[in-house]
Amino acid sequence: MKRHRLRVKGPAGFLETVIEEPEAEPRGLALVAHPHPLHGGTLDNKVAQTLARAALNRGLIAIRPNFRGVGGSEGRFDHGRGETEDLLALAEMAGARFPNLPWTLLGFSFGAYVQHRVAGWLPARRLIMVGPALSLYDFDPPATPTDIIHGDRDELIPLDMVGAYAERHGIPLHVVAGAGHFFHGKLVELRTLVEDLCRRYA
């Protein structure tokens, strides 16, 4: 695996970004979005790291930034609007650096909200939303084929709300038994599930 930590120019300043490349010829690009910046979310969040690892294990280049105002990223929190612009800027950079590779979008909690917005602008093969923050933000109908992964013991985002959204829009919902919002003790199960989804839609 090749691992790079870069500062990529974004709309509000430089974005601290980790890019991990598989040893073999890459099969695609995976953009990973971490949870809420004002509640401790960073690119080092365990769920975000798990999503990146799953993508990498399936031969995708994993691109994992800190949102604006987090860690070494410049700018200030912008309620998902500016964060969407940041991810689109990163995607433009990565698409030029690694051309002609299909995109997979992965986001956790607030990151899932941002990624569902990104999907309206960036053509992607698949969007995988983990613990999407449906109780905090208004989610539009998905703009790209989507899967949702949610814990049945999520203490922040009610499973019933997620299930209703998934049913309304015909989205496959994968429920992880015994998992809370942060998937403590369930990260291996989460990684395996994401790997399977990445393989299925590769």
C-alpha positions in Angstrom: 0.0 0.0 0.0 1.2 3.5 -0.8 0.1 6.2 1.6 0.3 10.0 1.0 -0.7 12.9 3.3 -1.3 15.9 1.1 -2.5 19.5 1.4 -5.0 20.0 -1.5 -6.3 23.4 -2.5 -10.0 23.7 -1.8 -12.5 26.5 -2.1 -11.9 27.8 1.4 -8.2 26.9 1.7 -6.0 23.8 1.9 -7.5 20.5 2.8 -5.5 17.9 4.8 -6.0 14.7 2.8 -4.8 11.1 3.1 -4.6 9.1 -0.1 -4.0 5.4 0.1 -3.3 3.3 -3.1 -3.5 -0.5 -3.4 -0.4 -2.4 -4.4 -2.2 -3.8 -7.5 -3.5 -1.8 -10.4 -6.4 0.3 -8.9 -10.0 -0.6 -10.0 -11.6 2.7 -8.9 -11.6 5.7 -6.6 -13.3 5.9 -3.2 -14.1 9.2 -1.6 -14.6 8.8 2.2 -16.3 11.5 4.4 -16.0 11.6 8.2 -18.6 12.5 10.8 -19.6 15.9 12.1 -16.6 18.3 12.5 -18.1 20.1 15.5 -18.5 16.8 17.4 -15.0 15.4 17.1 -15.3 14.0 13.5 -11.9 13.7 11.7 -10.4 11.6 9.0 -9.0 9.5 11.8 -12.4 8.5 13.0 -12.5 4.7 13.3 -15.6 4.3 11.1 -14.1 6.5 8.4 -10.8 4.5 8.6 -12.8 1.3 8.3 -14.6 2.5 5.2 -11.2 3.5 3.6 -9.7 0.1 4.5 -12.6 -1.7 3.0 -12.4 0.2 -0.2 -8.6 -0.3 -0.3 -9.0 -4.0 0.2 -11.2 -4.1 -2.9 -8.6 -2.4 -5.0 -9.9 1.2 -4.8 -7.8 4.2 -4.1 -9.1 5.6 -0.8 -9.2 9.4 -0.5 -10.0 10.6 3.0 -9.9 14.4 3.8 -10.4 16.4 6.9 -13.4 18.7 6.3 -12.7 22.4 6.5 -11.7 23.7 9.9 -10.6 20.2 11.1 -7.0 19.2 11.8 -4.8 20.7 9.1 -7.7 21.8 6.9 -8.3 25.5 6.5 -11.7 27.3 6.5 -14.7 27.0 8.8 -17.6 24.6 9.2 -20.3 25.3 6.7 -23.2 23.0 7.5 -22.6 20.7 4.6 -22.6 23.3 1.8 -18.9 24.2 1.8 -18.0 20.6 2.7 -19.8 19.5 -0.5 -17.7 21.9 -2.5 -14.5 20.6 -0.8 -15.2 17.0 -1.8 -16.0 18.0 -5.3 -12.7 19.9 -5.5 -10.9 16.9 -4.2 -12.6 14.7 -6.7 -11.5 17.0 -9.5 -7.9 16.8 -8.3 -8.0 13.0 -7.9 -9.8 12.5 -11.3 -6.9 14.4 -13.0 -4.3 12.4 -11.0 -5.9 9.0 -11.5 -7.9 9.4 -14.7 -10.6 7.1 -16.1 -11.4 5.4 -12.8 -15.0 5.0 -11.5 -16.1 6.6 -8.2 -17.5 5.1 -5.1 -18.7 7.5 -2.4 -18.7 6.5 1.2 -19.8 8.6 4.1 -20.5 8.2 7.8 -23.2 10.2 9.7 -22.7 13.9 8.7 -20.3 12.6 6.1 -23.2 10.6 4.6 -25.2 13.8 4.3 -22.4 15.5 2.5 -21.8 12.5 0.2 -25.5 12.3 -0.8 -25.1 16.0 -1.9 -21.9 15.2 -3.8 -23.7 12.4 -5.7 -25.8 15.1 -7.3 -22.8 16.5 -9.0 -20.2 13.8 -9.3 -21.1 10.7 -11.4 -20.5 7.7 -9.2 -21.0 4.0 -9.5 -22.3 3.7 -5.9 -23.0 5.7 -2.7 -22.7 3.9 0.6 -24.1 5.8 3.6 -23.3 4.5 7.0 -25.4 5.8 9.9 -26.8 8.7 7.8 -27.7 11.7 9.9 -31.4 11.8 8.9 -32.6 13.2 12.2 -30.3 16.2 11.8 -30.4 17.1 8.0 -32.9 16.9 5.2 -31.8 14.2 2.7 -33.0 14.5 -0.9 -33.9 11.4 -2.9 -30.6 9.7 -3.9 -29.0 10.8 -7.1 -27.0 7.6 -7.7 -27.5 3.9 -6.7 -27.3 3.8 -2.9 -26.9 1.4 0.0 -27.4 2.3 3.7 -25.7 0.5 6.6 -27.2 1.2 10.0 -26.9 -0.3 13.5 -30.1 -1.6 15.2 -28.9 0.1 18.4 -28.0 3.5 17.0 -28.6 5.9 19.9 -28.4 9.0 17.7 -30.2 8.3 14.5 -33.4 6.1 15.0 -33.4 3.0 12.8 -37.1 3.5 12.2 -36.4 6.9 10.5 -33.7 5.4 8.4 -35.9 2.5 7.4 -38.7 4.8 6.4 -36.3 6.8 4.2 -34.8 3.7 2.6 -38.3 2.2 1.9 -39.5 5.5 0.5 -36.7 5.6 -2.1 -36.1 1.9 -2.7 -32.7 1.8 -1.1 -31.3 -1.4 0.2 -30.8 -1.2 4.0 -28.3 -3.4 5.7 -28.8 -3.6 9.5 -25.9 -4.5 11.7 -27.2 -6.3 14.8 -26.0 -4.9 18.1 -24.3 -1.9 16.6 -24.6 1.6 18.0 -24.0 4.8 16.0 -20.2 4.4 16.2 -20.1 0.7 15.6 -18.1 -0.1 18.7 -17.1 -3.7 18.6 -18.7 -4.1 15.2 -16.0 -2.5 12.9 -14.8 -5.9 11.5 -18.4 -6.7 10.6 -18.9 -3.2 9.0 -15.7 -3.6 7.0 -16.7 -7.0 5.7 -20.1 -5.6 4.6 -18.6 -2.6 2.9 -16.0 -4.8 1.1 -18.9 -7.0 -0.2 -20.7 -3.9 -1.5 -17.6 -2.5 -3.1 -17.0 -5.9 -4.8 -20.6 -6.3 -5.9 -20.7 -3.0 -7.7 -17.1 -3.0 -9.0 
